[in-house]
């Protein structure tokens, strides 16, 4: 199809592509012929530049958020009431074997470049959430310790990155020991030996499962110390701590290396707290205006709190 006025080709909407054709419809903003739908070539170029600028600003925003996280860590998270999420990626079960309470478990010892993954950090300011995702095109290279059901994973840190993260936990345990410059970290999971609880009440489940978690992870720590895989002073982040009765069932751990090349580890867990202001509501069946027609209740909410884990574990 061609324009009846200038005999130039028409686009898929029957619009002439000749910029000088006075009889054909043109973009009201630039007075150029339509190229795609109701957009001229200049409109399309402006849109492309605007999108590039938006992407640049978004990348800069997330980069600044990552800088705040690396620089200020738990202080930034607590100050902004930010919930931190970690990738849940699993690793491959290794050929090593560790025997805990008469049961053998696979052990993967990550060394060299196998310790590193590239990650992407994003911060949703409106929702007060930040997260790390494994991404081959990510801008940050860090130590990453994965997990797998009924497996041990470990690595020794050094000076090749200033960030360590491990998979999010809801029953796993992280153990840390060693010199500040080169600590050793284990991520351990026990699942099959933990009893199933026929209840939908989280508190009941914890009361029945946490003692067995503690027994298993205590035995694992003692084994690792006996084998010389962990030093004498071990810090443990286990379900008995981050899944206690006044907490939820989520824990995340990360480490940051400072300018003195010393590693410090932090954690975040969800804690149920009471609000300072009590709600008041009328009691059913009591006449309004009479004494006792209101009762106070201090409602609860779940908050994400962060603090130091190693070398000194501090309460949330």
C-alpha positions as a printed Julia matrix, in Angstrom:
316×3 Matrix{Float64}:
   0.0     0.0    0.0
   1.21    3.47  -0.91
   0.14    7.0   -0.09
  -2.3     8.37  -2.71
  -0.77   11.83  -2.35
   2.99   11.19  -2.49
   3.1     7.51  -3.52
   5.29    6.64  -0.48
   4.84    3.35   1.45
   2.3     3.26   4.29
   2.82    1.66   7.67
   0.62   -1.11   9.06
  -1.99    1.49  10.06
  -2.14    3.0    6.6
  -0.16    6.07   7.58
   2.34    7.66   5.22
   6.01    7.53   6.19
   6.93   10.61   4.17
   7.81   13.46   6.54
   6.99   16.12   3.95
   3.58   14.74   2.93
   1.15   17.49   3.97
  -1.96   15.36   3.5
  -0.96   12.53   5.88
  -1.54   12.49   9.7
   1.45   13.51  11.79
   2.49   13.6   15.43
   0.99   16.72  17.02
   4.1    17.25  19.17
   6.83   16.98  16.53
   4.89   17.24  13.24
   6.53   14.05  12.02
   4.77   11.09  10.43
   3.67    8.25  12.67
   6.1     5.35  12.78
   4.62    2.98  15.35
   0.97    3.48  16.21
   0.57    7.13  17.2
   4.3     7.6   17.9
   6.72    9.31  15.54
  10.43    8.54  15.35
  11.27   11.4   17.7
   8.65   10.28  20.23
  10.14    6.79  20.19
  13.66    8.16  20.72
  12.49   10.34  23.62
  10.8     7.32  25.21
  14.0     5.29  24.84
  16.08    7.97  26.54
  13.5     8.37  29.32
  13.51    4.61  29.96
  17.31    4.57  30.07
  17.3     7.42  32.58
  14.7     5.65  34.74
  16.8     2.48  34.69
  19.91    4.48  35.6
  18.13    6.15  38.51
  16.73    2.83  39.73
  20.16    1.19  39.56
  21.65    4.14  41.46
  18.91    3.89  44.1
  19.57    0.19  44.72
  23.35    0.77  44.69
  22.99    3.44  47.38
  20.76    1.08  49.41
  23.44   -1.63  49.15
  26.07    0.88  50.28
  23.91    1.73  53.31
  23.53   -1.97  54.07
  27.26   -2.74  53.77
  28.24    0.39  55.71
  25.63    0.41  58.47
  24.18   -3.12  58.45
  21.73   -3.81  61.26
  21.63   -0.12  62.24
  20.18    0.78  58.84
  17.73   -2.14  58.88
  16.44   -1.39  62.38
  16.35    2.37  61.84
  14.24    2.06  58.71
  12.25   -0.99  59.96
  13.35   -3.0   56.92
  12.75   -6.72  56.54
  15.7    -8.47  54.88
  15.2   -11.54  52.68
  17.89  -13.92  51.49
  17.93  -16.38  48.58
  16.84  -19.89  49.48
  19.05  -21.63  46.91
  20.13  -25.15  47.71
  23.55  -26.63  47.1
  24.66  -30.06  45.96
  25.18  -32.71  48.64
  28.9   -33.33  48.97
  30.95  -36.51  49.28
  32.01  -35.77  52.85
  30.26  -37.54  55.7
  29.59  -36.45  59.27
  27.98  -38.77  61.79
  25.67  -37.16  64.35
  23.84  -39.29  66.91
  24.38  -42.5   64.93
  23.17  -41.0   61.65
  25.37  -39.97  58.69
  24.88  -36.73  56.79
  26.49  -35.41  53.59
  29.0   -32.59  54.04
  29.99  -30.1   51.34
  33.11  -28.05  52.02
  33.17  -25.1   49.62
  36.62  -23.88  48.66
  38.22  -21.48  46.18
  35.89  -19.92  43.63
  33.08  -22.29  44.6
  32.52  -20.03  47.61
  31.48  -17.05  45.52
  28.29  -16.03  43.78
  27.2   -12.78  42.2
  24.16  -11.22  43.79
  21.68   -8.48  43.07
  20.48   -6.29  45.95
  17.1    -4.57  45.74
  15.27   -2.31  48.16
  11.52   -1.65  48.01
  11.26    1.51  50.07
   7.45    1.6   50.01
   7.15   -1.92  51.39
  10.16   -1.65  53.73
  11.78   -4.78  52.33
  15.27   -5.49  51.03
  16.53   -8.68  49.45
  19.49  -10.43  47.92
  19.02  -12.6   44.84
  21.59  -14.75  43.11
  22.16  -13.23  39.69
  24.93  -14.04  37.22
  24.76  -10.41  36.09
  24.7    -9.01  39.61
  27.09   -6.22  40.48
  28.22   -7.65  43.83
  30.44  -10.69  44.33
  30.09  -12.26  47.75
  30.58  -15.43  49.75
  27.41  -17.51  49.56
  26.74  -20.58  51.71
  23.75  -22.65  50.48
  21.67  -25.27  52.28
  19.98  -28.61  51.67
  17.76  -30.77  53.84
  19.77  -33.06  56.13
  23.13  -31.73  54.93
  26.17  -29.8   56.18
  27.74  -26.95  54.19
  30.84  -25.04  55.24
  33.41  -22.51  54.06
  36.3   -20.47  55.37
  36.19  -16.74  54.69
  39.11  -14.52  53.76
  39.73  -11.07  52.28
  38.44  -11.69  48.75
  35.03  -10.16  49.47
  33.57   -7.89  52.13
  30.15   -9.58  52.18
  28.93  -13.02  53.26
  25.34  -14.26  53.01
  23.72  -17.62  53.52
  20.34  -19.08  52.67
  17.34  -18.01  54.75
  16.44  -20.34  57.61
  13.32  -21.77  59.21
  14.84  -24.76  60.99
  18.49  -24.67  59.98
  21.43  -23.66  62.12
  24.49  -21.47  61.45
  27.69  -22.01  63.45
  30.65  -19.6   63.37
  34.12  -19.84  64.89
  37.74  -18.92  64.24
  39.89  -15.79  63.82
  38.14  -12.52  62.96
  39.94  -12.3   59.6
  39.31  -15.9   58.53
  36.27  -17.36  60.31
  34.75  -20.73  59.41
  30.98  -20.92  58.89
  28.72  -23.97  58.84
  25.11  -24.08  57.63
  23.5   -27.25  58.99
  20.03  -28.73  58.52
  18.24  -31.55  60.3
  14.8   -32.48  59.01
  14.06  -36.21  59.06
  14.9   -36.56  62.75
  12.68  -33.64  63.79
   9.24  -34.91  64.9
   6.14  -33.96  62.97
   3.58  -32.16  65.11
  -0.11  -32.6   64.35
  -1.08  -29.02  65.12
  -1.64  -25.76  63.31
  -0.61  -23.75  66.37
   2.91  -22.42  65.9
   3.55  -22.22  69.62
   2.63  -25.88  70.13
   4.85  -26.9   67.22
   7.82  -25.02  68.68
   7.31  -26.47  72.15
   7.51  -29.99  70.74
  10.18  -29.5   68.06
  12.66  -27.06  69.58
  14.04  -29.48  72.22
  14.96  -31.97  69.46
  16.46  -29.19  67.34
  18.62  -28.24  70.32
  19.69  -31.84  70.95
  20.68  -32.41  67.32
  22.51  -29.12  66.82
  24.33  -29.44  70.14
  25.57  -32.89  69.09
  26.59  -31.47  65.69
  28.55  -28.64  67.28
  30.35  -31.04  69.61
  31.22  -33.3   66.68
  32.61  -30.41  64.62
  34.72  -29.3   67.56
  36.0   -32.83  68.2
  36.96  -33.17  64.53
  38.79  -29.83  64.64
  36.45  -28.33  62.05
  35.33  -25.59  64.46
  37.29  -23.94  67.23
  36.57  -23.9   70.93
  34.43  -20.76  70.97
  31.48  -21.35  68.65
  28.56  -19.0   68.14
  25.33  -20.77  67.24
  22.26  -19.32  65.53
  19.7   -22.1   65.9
  15.9   -22.53  66.04
  15.93  -22.37  69.85
  17.04  -18.73  69.4
  15.31  -17.42  66.27
  12.22  -19.64  66.59
  11.67  -19.12  70.32
   8.13  -18.81  71.67
   8.08  -15.02  71.28
   9.52  -15.15  67.76
   8.36  -16.23  64.34
  10.02  -19.01  62.31
  12.42  -17.02  60.11
  16.07  -16.17  60.48
  18.69  -14.64  58.19
  22.44  -14.28  58.74
  25.06  -12.21  56.95
  28.63  -11.1   57.54
  30.5    -7.87  56.78
  34.26   -7.31  56.66
  35.44   -3.93  57.92
  38.45   -1.78  56.95
  40.58   -3.63  59.51
  39.77   -6.9   57.69
  37.78   -8.18  60.63
  34.53  -10.03  60.0
  31.38   -9.31  62.01
  28.23  -11.37  61.58
  24.68  -10.19  62.05
  21.24  -11.73  62.13
  17.63  -10.73  61.65
  14.64  -12.51  63.16
  10.94  -11.76  63.47
   9.88  -10.97  67.03
   6.34  -10.59  68.35
   6.1    -7.49  70.54
   3.33   -5.58  72.3
   2.41   -2.11  71.11
   2.99    0.69  73.58
  -0.54    2.06  73.2
  -3.32   -0.24  74.39
  -6.44   -0.65  72.3
  -9.73   -0.07  74.08
 -13.02   -1.62  73.13
 -16.49   -1.98  74.74
 -17.34   -5.18  76.56
 -20.34   -6.96  75.12
 -23.41   -6.95  77.35
 -22.41   -3.95  79.49
 -24.43   -0.76  79.27
 -22.58    2.2   77.82
 -21.46    4.79  80.36
 -21.33    2.39  83.3
 -18.15    1.62  85.19
 -16.18   -1.08  83.47
 -17.71   -0.58  80.03
 -14.23   -0.36  78.52
 -11.36   -2.74  78.8
  -7.8    -2.3   77.64
  -5.85   -4.73  75.53
  -2.24   -4.36  74.48
  -2.19   -5.63  70.9
   0.79   -7.45  69.43
   2.61   -7.1   66.16
   5.5    -8.82  64.42
   8.65   -6.8   63.78
  11.96   -7.7   62.16
  14.89   -6.98  64.47
  18.61   -7.23  63.71
  21.68   -7.37  65.92
  25.23   -8.67  66.13
  25.68  -12.44  66.0
  29.46  -12.91  66.06
  31.9   -12.47  67.7
  29.3   -11.66  70.38
  25.7   -12.78  70.03
  23.37  -10.08  71.29
  19.66  -10.38  71.98
  17.29   -8.65  69.54
